[in-house]
Amino acid sequence: MKLIKFSLITFFLLIFTFNVNAKSFEITDYTVSITGIFHDVTVAFDDLNHIGTIRCVIHKKNGGPIGMQSKFIRGVGTIVIRTAGITGTNVKCNFVK
């Protein structure tokens, strides 16, 4: 019984630790220039005191990746990705540890 209590307490402490240290963010804006060369991705951490490296990948709507860029962000920042003039895209970003 003591082992089960210890295991449960340890489990909840781990979950709490990961939730407190989690650095969640969102893509707040994604714009593409008229020529399709410049793709601006603005990302913001939920807590503006967080810092970290974010990697964004530009994908064709019907296929694979066409551009990628990583940038160190403090709270809010814009990542500029250059492509060969491709429009009709979407973006996905991840936190890089």
C-alpha distances in whole Angstrom, upper triangle without the diagonal:
4,5,5,6,9,10,11,12,14,15,17,19,20,21,23,24,26,27,29,31,32,35,37,40,43,46,48,52,53,57,59,63,66,67,63,63,61,57,56,52,51,47,45,41,40,40,43,42,40,42,42,43,44,46,48,49,52,52,55,54,55,54,52,52,55,54,51,51,48,49,47,46,46,45,48,50,52,52,56,56,59,60,63,64,62,61,59,56,52,50,46,44,41,40,40,38
4,5,5,6,8,10,11,12,14,15,16,18,20,21,22,24,26,27,29,30,34,35,39,42,45,47,51,52,56,59,62,65,66,62,62,60,56,55,51,49,46,44,40,38,38,41,40,38,40,40,42,43,44,46,48,51,52,55,54,55,54,52,52,55,53,50,50,47,47,45,45,44,43,46,48,51,51,54,55,58,59,62,63,61,60,59,55,52,49,45,43,40,38,39,36
4,5,5,6,9,10,10,12,14,15,16,18,20,21,23,24,26,27,28,32,33,37,40,43,46,49,50,54,56,60,63,63,60,59,57,54,52,49,47,44,42,38,37,37,40,38,36,38,38,39,40,42,44,45,49,49,52,51,52,51,49,49,52,51,48,47,44,45,43,43,42,42,44,47,49,49,52,52,55,56,60,61,58,58,56,53,49,46,43,41,37,36,36,33
4,5,5,6,9,10,10,12,14,15,17,18,20,21,23,24,26,27,31,32,35,38,41,44,47,48,52,54,58,61,61,58,58,55,52,51,47,46,42,40,37,35,35,38,37,35,37,37,38,39,40,42,44,47,47,50,49,50,49,47,47,50,49,46,46,43,44,42,42,41,40,43,45,47,47,51,51,54,55,58,59,57,56,54,50,47,44,41,39,36,34,35,33
4,5,5,6,9,10,11,12,14,15,17,18,20,21,23,24,26,29,31,34,37,41,43,46,48,52,54,58,61,61,58,58,55,52,50,46,45,41,39,35,34,33,37,35,34,36,36,38,38,40,42,44,47,47,51,50,51,50,48,48,51,49,46,46,43,43,41,41,40,39,42,44,46,47,50,50,54,55,58,59,57,56,54,51,47,44,41,39,36,34,35,32
4,5,5,6,8,10,11,12,14,15,16,18,20,21,23,24,28,29,33,36,40,42,45,47,51,53,56,59,60,57,56,54,50,49,45,44,40,38,34,33,32,35,34,32,34,34,36,37,38,41,43,46,46,50,49,50,49,47,46,49,48,45,44,41,41,39,39,38,37,40,42,45,45,48,49,52,53,57,58,56,55,53,50,46,43,40,38,34,32,33,30
4,6,5,6,9,10,11,12,14,15,17,18,20,21,22,26,27,31,34,37,40,43,44,48,50,54,57,57,54,53,51,48,46,43,41,38,36,32,31,31,34,33,31,32,32,34,34,36,38,40,43,43,46,46,47,45,44,43,46,45,42,41,39,39,37,37,37,36,38,41,43,43,46,46,50,51,54,55,53,52,50,47,43,41,37,35,32,30,30,28
4,5,5,6,9,10,11,12,14,16,17,18,20,21,25,26,30,32,36,38,41,43,46,49,52,55,56,53,53,50,47,45,41,40,36,34,31,29,29,32,31,30,32,31,33,34,35,37,39,42,42,45,45,46,44,43,42,46,44,41,41,38,38,37,36,36,34,37,39,42,42,45,45,49,50,53,54,52,51,49,46,42,39,36,34,31,29,30,28
4,5,5,6,9,10,11,12,14,15,16,18,20,24,25,29,32,35,37,41,42,46,49,52,55,56,53,52,50,46,45,41,39,35,33,30,28,27,31,29,28,30,30,32,33,35,37,39,42,43,46,46,47,46,44,43,46,45,41,41,38,38,35,35,34,33,36,38,41,41,45,45,49,50,53,54,52,51,49,46,42,40,36,34,31,29,30,27
4,6,5,6,9,10,10,12,14,15,17,18,22,24,27,30,34,36,39,41,45,47,50,54,54,51,50,48,45,43,39,38,34,32,28,27,26,30,28,26,28,28,30,31,33,35,37,40,41,44,44,45,44,42,41,44,42,39,38,35,35,33,33,32,31,34,36,39,39,42,43,46,48,51,52,50,49,48,44,41,38,34,32,28,26,27,24
4,5,5,6,9,10,11,12,14,16,16,20,21,25,28,31,34,37,38,42,45,48,51,52,48,48,46,42,40,37,35,32,30,26,25,25,28,27,25,27,26,28,29,30,33,34,37,38,41,41,42,40,39,38,41,40,37,36,33,34,32,31,31,30,33,35,37,37,40,41,44,45,49,49,47,47,45,41,38,35,31,29,26,24,25,23
4,5,5,6,9,10,11,12,14,15,19,20,24,26,30,32,36,37,41,44,47,50,51,48,47,45,41,40,36,34,30,28,25,23,23,26,25,24,26,26,28,28,30,32,34,37,38,41,41,42,41,39,38,41,40,37,36,33,33,31,30,30,28,31,33,36,36,40,40,44,45,49,49,47,46,44,41,37,35,31,29,26,24,25,23
4,5,5,6,9,10,11,12,14,18,19,23,26,30,32,35,37,41,44,47,50,51,47,47,44,41,39,35,33,30,27,24,22,21,25,23,22,24,24,26,27,30,32,34,37,38,42,41,43,42,40,39,41,39,36,35,32,32,29,29,28,27,30,32,35,35,39,40,43,45,48,49,47,46,45,41,38,35,31,29,25,23,24,22
4,5,5,6,9,10,11,12,16,18,21,24,28,30,33,35,39,41,44,48,48,45,44,42,38,37,33,31,28,26,22,21,21,24,22,20,22,22,24,24,26,29,31,34,35,39,38,40,38,36,35,38,36,33,32,29,29,27,26,26,25,28,30,33,33,36,37,40,42,45,46,44,44,42,38,35,32,28,26,22,20,21,18
4,5,5,6,9,10,10,14,15,19,22,25,28,31,33,36,39,42,45,46,43,42,40,36,35,31,29,26,24,20,19,19,22,21,19,21,21,23,23,25,27,29,32,33,36,36,38,36,35,34,36,35,32,31,28,28,26,25,25,24,26,29,31,31,35,35,39,40,44,44,42,41,40,36,33,30,26,24,21,19,20,18
4,6,5,6,9,10,13,15,19,22,25,27,31,33,36,39,42,46,47,43,43,40,37,35,31,29,25,23,19,17,17,20,19,18,20,20,23,23,26,28,30,33,35,38,38,39,38,37,35,38,36,33,32,29,28,26,25,24,22,25,28,30,31,35,36,39,41,44,45,43,42,41,37,33,31,27,25,22,20,21,19
4,6,5,6,8,12,14,18,21,25,27,30,32,36,38,41,45,45,42,42,39,36,33,30,28,24,22,18,17,16,19,18,16,18,18,20,22,24,27,29,32,34,37,37,39,38,36,34,36,34,31,30,26,26,23,22,22,21,24,26,29,29,33,34,38,39,43,44,42,41,40,37,33,30,26,24,20,18,19,16
4,6,5,6,9,11,15,18,22,24,27,29,33,35,38,42,42,39,38,36,32,30,27,25,21,20,16,15,15,18,17,14,16,16,18,19,21,23,26,29,30,34,34,35,34,32,30,33,31,28,27,24,23,21,20,20,19,22,24,26,27,30,31,35,36,40,40,39,38,37,33,30,26,23,20,17,15,16,14
4,5,5,9,10,13,16,20,22,25,27,31,34,37,40,41,38,38,35,32,29,26,24,20,18,14,13,13,16,16,14,16,16,19,19,21,23,26,29,30,33,33,35,34,32,31,33,31,28,27,24,23,22,20,20,18,20,23,25,26,30,31,34,36,40,40,38,37,36,32,29,26,22,20,17,15,17,16
4,6,8,10,14,17,21,22,26,28,32,35,38,41,42,39,38,35,32,30,26,24,20,17,14,12,11,14,13,12,14,15,18,19,22,24,27,30,32,35,35,37,36,34,32,34,32,29,27,24,23,21,19,18,16,19,22,25,26,30,31,35,37,40,41,39,38,37,34,30,27,24,21,18,16,18,16
4,6,9,13,16,20,22,25,27,30,33,36,39,40,37,36,33,30,28,24,22,18,16,12,12,11,13,12,10,11,12,15,16,19,21,24,28,30,33,33,36,34,32,30,32,30,26,24,21,20,17,16,16,15,18,20,23,23,27,28,32,34,38,39,37,37,36,32,29,25,22,19,16,13,14,12
4,6,10,13,16,19,22,24,27,30,33,36,37,34,33,30,27,25,21,20,16,14,10,10,10,13,12,10,11,11,13,14,16,19,21,24,26,30,30,32,31,29,27,29,27,23,22,19,18,16,15,15,14,16,18,21,21,25,26,30,31,35,36,34,33,32,29,25,22,19,16,13,10,12,11
4,7,10,13,15,19,20,24,27,30,33,34,31,30,27,24,21,18,16,12,10,7,7,8,10,10,7,8,8,11,11,14,16,19,22,24,27,28,30,29,27,25,26,24,21,19,16,15,13,12,12,10,12,15,17,18,21,23,26,28,32,33,31,30,30,26,23,19,16,13,11,8,10,10
4,7,11,13,16,18,21,24,27,31,32,29,28,25,22,20,16,14,10,9,6,6,8,10,12,9,11,10,12,11,13,14,17,20,22,25,25,27,27,25,23,25,23,20,19,16,16,14,12,13,11,12,14,16,17,20,22,25,27,31,31,29,28,27,23,20,17,14,11,10,8,12,12
4,7,9,12,14,18,21,24,27,28,25,25,22,19,16,12,10,7,5,4,5,8,10,12,9,10,10,11,9,12,12,15,17,20,23,23,26,25,23,21,23,20,18,16,14,14,13,11,11,9,9,11,13,14,17,19,22,24,28,28,26,25,24,21,17,14,12,9,9,8,12,14
4,6,9,11,15,18,21,24,26,23,23,20,16,14,10,9,6,6,6,7,11,12,14,13,13,13,13,11,12,11,14,16,17,20,20,23,23,22,20,21,19,17,16,15,15,15,12,13,11,10,11,12,13,16,17,21,22,26,25,24,22,21,18,14,12,10,9,10,10,14,16
4,6,7,11,14,17,21,22,19,19,17,13,11,7,6,4,7,9,11,14,14,17,15,15,14,14,11,11,10,12,13,15,18,17,21,21,20,18,18,17,15,14,14,14,15,12,14,12,10,10,10,11,13,14,18,19,23,22,20,18,18,15,11,9,8,8,10,12,15,18
4,7,10,14,17,20,22,19,20,17,14,11,8,6,5,7,10,11,14,13,17,16,16,16,16,13,15,13,15,15,18,20,19,23,23,23,21,21,19,18,17,16,16,16,14,15,12,9,10,10,12,14,16,19,21,24,23,21,19,18,16,13,12,12,11,14,15,18,21
4,7,10,13,16,18,16,17,14,10,8,6,5,7,10,13,15,17,16,20,19,19,18,17,14,15,12,14,14,16,18,17,21,22,21,19,19,17,16,16,16,16,17,15,16,15,11,10,9,10,12,13,16,18,21,19,18,16,16,14,11,10,12,12,15,17,20,23
4,7,10,13,15,12,13,11,7,6,5,6,9,12,16,17,20,19,22,21,20,19,18,15,14,11,12,10,13,14,14,18,19,18,16,15,14,14,14,15,15,18,16,18,17,14,12,9,10,10,11,13,14,17,16,14,12,12,10,8,8,10,11,15,17,20,23
4,7,10,12,10,11,8,6,5,7,9,12,15,19,21,23,22,25,24,23,22,20,17,16,13,14,11,14,14,15,18,19,19,17,16,14,15,15,17,17,20,18,20,20,16,14,11,11,10,11,12,13,15,13,12,10,11,10,10,10,13,14,18,20,22,26
4,7,8,6,8,6,5,6,9,12,15,18,22,24,27,25,28,27,25,24,22,19,17,14,14,11,13,13,14,17,18,18,15,14,13,14,15,17,18,21,20,23,22,19,16,13,12,10,10,10,10,12,10,9,7,9,9,10,11,14,16,20,22,24,27
4,5,5,6,5,7,8,12,14,18,21,25,27,29,27,30,29,28,26,24,21,20,17,16,14,16,15,17,20,20,20,18,15,15,16,17,19,20,23,22,25,25,21,18,14,14,11,11,10,11,12,9,10,9,11,12,13,14,18,19,23,25,26,30
4,5,8,9,10,12,15,18,21,25,28,30,33,31,34,33,31,30,28,25,23,20,19,16,17,16,17,20,21,21,20,17,17,19,20,23,24,27,26,28,28,24,22,18,17,15,14,13,12,12,9,10,8,11,13,15,17,20,22,26,28,30,33
4,5,8,10,13,16,19,22,26,29,32,34,32,35,34,32,30,28,25,23,20,18,15,16,15,17,19,20,20,18,15,15,18,19,22,23,27,26,29,29,26,23,19,18,14,13,11,10,9,6,8,8,11,13,16,17,21,22,26,28,29,33
4,6,7,11,13,17,20,23,27,29,32,30,33,31,29,28,25,22,20,16,15,11,13,12,14,16,17,16,15,12,12,14,16,19,21,24,24,27,27,24,21,17,15,12,10,8,7,7,4,5,5,9,9,12,13,17,19,22,25,26,30
4,7,10,13,16,19,23,26,29,31,29,32,30,28,26,23,20,18,15,14,12,14,13,16,18,18,17,15,11,10,13,14,17,18,22,22,25,26,23,19,16,13,10,8,5,5,6,4,7,8,12,12,14,14,17,19,22,24,25,28
4,6,10,13,16,20,23,26,28,26,28,27,24,23,20,18,16,13,13,11,14,14,17,20,19,18,15,12,10,12,12,15,16,19,19,22,22,19,16,12,10,7,6,5,7,9,8,9,10,13,12,13,13,16,16,20,22,22,26
4,6,10,13,17,20,23,25,23,26,24,22,21,18,15,13,10,10,8,11,12,14,18,17,16,13,11,9,10,10,13,14,17,17,20,20,17,14,10,8,6,5,6,8,11,10,9,9,11,9,10,9,12,13,16,19,20,24
4,7,10,13,17,20,21,20,22,21,19,18,16,13,13,10,11,10,14,15,17,20,20,19,16,14,12,12,11,12,12,15,14,17,17,13,10,6,6,5,6,9,11,14,13,13,13,14,12,11,10,12,12,16,17,19,22
4,6,10,13,16,18,17,20,18,17,15,14,11,10,8,10,10,13,15,16,20,19,18,15,15,12,11,10,11,11,13,12,15,14,11,8,5,5,6,8,11,13,17,16,15,14,15,12,10,8,10,9,12,14,16,19
4,7,10,13,15,13,16,15,14,14,13,11,12,10,13,13,16,19,19,23,23,21,19,18,16,14,12,12,11,12,10,12,11,7,6,4,6,9,11,15,17,20,20,19,18,18,15,13,11,12,10,13,14,16,19
4,7,10,12,11,14,12,12,11,11,8,10,10,13,14,17,20,20,24,23,22,19,19,17,15,13,12,10,11,8,10,8,6,6,6,8,11,13,17,19,23,22,21,20,20,17,14,11,11,9,10,11,14,16
4,6,8,7,10,9,10,11,12,10,13,13,16,18,21,23,24,27,27,25,23,23,20,18,16,14,12,12,8,9,6,4,7,9,11,15,17,21,23,27,26,25,24,23,21,18,15,14,11,12,11,14,16
4,5,6,8,6,8,9,11,10,13,14,18,20,22,26,26,29,28,27,24,25,22,20,17,15,13,12,9,8,5,6,9,12,14,17,19,23,26,29,29,28,27,26,23,20,17,15,12,12,10,13,15
4,6,9,8,11,12,14,14,17,17,21,22,25,28,27,30,30,29,27,28,25,23,21,19,17,16,12,11,8,9,13,15,17,21,23,27,29,32,32,30,29,28,25,22,19,17,15,14,13,16,17
4,5,6,9,12,15,15,18,19,23,25,28,31,31,34,33,32,29,30,28,25,22,20,18,15,12,10,7,10,13,16,18,22,25,28,31,34,34,33,32,31,28,25,22,20,17,16,14,17,17
4,5,8,11,14,14,18,19,23,25,27,31,31,34,33,32,29,30,27,24,21,19,16,13,10,7,4,7,10,14,17,20,23,27,29,33,33,32,31,31,28,25,22,20,17,17,15,17,18
4,7,10,14,15,19,21,24,27,30,33,33,36,36,34,31,31,28,25,22,19,16,13,10,7,6,9,13,16,18,22,25,28,31,35,35,34,34,34,31,27,24,22,19,18,15,17,17
4,7,10,12,16,18,21,24,27,30,31,34,33,31,28,29,26,22,20,16,14,11,8,6,6,9,12,15,17,20,23,26,29,33,33,32,32,32,28,25,22,20,16,15,12,13,13
4,7,9,13,16,19,22,25,29,30,33,31,29,26,26,23,20,17,13,11,7,6,4,6,9,10,13,14,18,20,24,27,30,31,30,30,30,27,24,21,19,15,13,10,11,11
4,6,10,13,17,20,23,26,28,30,28,26,23,24,20,17,14,10,8,5,6,7,9,10,11,13,13,17,18,22,24,28,29,28,28,29,25,22,19,16,13,11,7,7,8
4,7,10,13,17,20,23,25,27,25,23,19,20,17,13,10,7,5,4,6,9,11,11,11,12,11,14,15,18,21,24,26,25,26,26,22,20,16,14,10,9,6,5,7
4,7,10,13,16,20,21,24,22,20,16,17,14,11,8,6,6,6,7,10,11,11,10,10,9,12,13,16,18,22,23,22,22,22,19,16,12,10,7,6,5,6,9
4,7,10,13,17,19,21,19,16,13,14,11,7,6,4,7,9,10,14,15,14,12,11,9,11,11,14,15,19,20,19,20,20,16,14,10,8,5,5,6,7,10
4,7,10,13,15,18,16,13,10,11,8,6,6,6,9,12,12,16,16,14,12,10,8,9,8,12,13,17,17,16,16,16,13,10,7,6,4,6,9,10,14
4,6,10,12,14,12,10,7,8,6,4,7,9,12,15,16,19,20,18,16,13,10,11,9,11,11,14,15,13,14,14,10,9,6,5,6,9,12,12,16
4,7,9,12,10,9,6,6,5,6,9,12,14,18,18,22,22,19,17,14,11,11,8,10,9,12,12,10,10,10,7,6,5,7,9,12,15,16,20
4,6,8,7,5,4,6,7,9,12,15,18,21,22,25,25,22,20,18,15,14,12,13,11,13,13,10,10,9,6,5,6,8,11,14,17,18,22
4,5,5,6,6,7,10,12,16,19,21,25,25,28,28,25,23,20,18,17,14,14,11,12,12,8,8,6,5,7,9,11,15,17,21,22,26
4,6,8,9,11,13,15,18,21,23,27,26,29,29,26,24,22,20,19,16,17,15,16,15,11,9,6,5,6,9,12,15,18,22,24,27
4,7,10,11,15,17,20,23,26,29,29,33,32,29,28,25,23,22,19,19,16,17,16,13,12,9,9,10,13,14,18,20,24,26,29
4,7,9,12,15,18,21,24,27,28,31,31,29,27,24,22,21,18,18,15,16,16,12,13,11,9,10,12,13,16,19,22,23,27
4,7,10,12,15,18,21,25,26,29,29,27,25,23,20,19,16,16,13,14,16,13,13,12,10,11,11,12,15,16,20,20,24
4,6,8,12,14,18,21,22,26,26,24,22,19,16,15,12,13,11,12,14,11,13,12,9,10,9,10,12,14,17,18,21
4,7,11,14,17,21,22,26,27,24,21,18,15,14,10,10,7,9,10,8,11,11,9,10,10,12,14,16,19,19,23
4,7,11,14,17,19,23,23,21,18,15,12,10,7,7,6,9,11,10,12,13,10,11,9,11,12,14,17,17,20
4,7,10,14,16,19,20,19,16,13,10,9,7,8,9,12,14,13,15,16,13,12,9,10,9,11,13,13,17
4,7,10,12,16,18,16,13,11,7,7,6,9,11,14,16,16,17,18,15,14,11,11,10,11,12,11,15
4,7,9,13,15,14,11,10,7,9,9,12,14,18,20,19,20,21,18,16,13,12,9,9,9,8,12
4,6,10,12,11,9,9,7,9,10,14,17,20,21,21,22,23,20,18,15,14,11,11,10,10,12
4,7,10,10,8,10,9,12,14,17,20,24,25,25,26,27,23,21,18,16,13,12,10,9,11
4,6,6,6,8,9,12,15,18,21,25,26,26,26,26,23,21,17,16,12,12,10,11,13
4,6,7,10,12,16,18,22,25,29,29,29,29,29,26,23,20,19,16,15,13,14,15
4,7,11,13,17,19,23,26,30,29,29,28,28,25,23,19,18,15,15,13,15,16
4,7,10,14,16,20,23,27,26,26,25,25,22,20,17,16,14,14,13,15,17
4,7,10,13,16,20,23,23,23,22,23,20,18,15,15,13,14,13,15,17
4,6,10,13,16,20,19,19,19,20,17,16,13,14,12,14,14,16,19
4,6,10,13,17,17,17,17,18,15,14,11,12,10,12,13,14,17
4,7,10,13,14,14,15,17,14,14,12,13,13,15,16,17,20
4,7,10,11,11,13,15,12,12,10,12,12,15,17,17,20
4,7,8,9,11,14,13,14,13,15,16,18,20,20,24
4,5,6,9,12,11,13,13,15,16,19,22,22,25
4,6,9,13,12,15,16,18,20,23,25,25,29
4,7,10,11,14,15,18,20,24,26,27,30
4,7,8,11,13,16,18,22,25,26,29
4,6,9,12,15,18,22,25,26,30
4,7,11,14,17,21,24,26,30
4,7,10,14,17,21,22,26
4,7,10,14,17,19,23
4,7,10,14,16,19
4,7,11,13,16
4,7,9,13
4,6,9
4,6
4
